[in-house]
Amino acid sequence: MKAEQLDAIFDSGADIIPHLDLSTLRRPNLHQKRVNVDLPTWMIRDLDKEADKIGVTRQSIIKVWLSERLKLEKRT
């Protein structure tokens, strides 16, 4: 299918998903790399408490908090 045909389908409001090859879909910058960090016991305990409060894992809360901080730092 040519780009003009796909554009016409999209512009008409029709669903273009059946015309796409999603098997090669990649989201940029989401490749994961394992990192080990040594933390004091009190910090792990506090992280676990905060994670339990909102019903997520320790790893999830660390990722969210790091992401929030990095976004904040980019703004300054």
C-alpha positions, 0 to 999 in steps of 0.5 A: 500500500502506498503512503497516499492510500494509508493517508486517505484511510486515516483521513476518512476516520477509518481504522488503519491498524489492520494495515500496519505491521505491528510485529516490528513495533518498537517504543524508543528508549524503553530498553531495560538495563539491570542496575544494582544499588546498595541501600541502607536497611532503613531506606528499604524499609521506608520504601516498602512502607510507601509501596504498600500504601499505594499497592505497588512493588518496591521496584515500581515505586523506585522507578516512578520516583526516579522518573519524577525526579529526572523530569523535574531536573530536566526542567531546571 
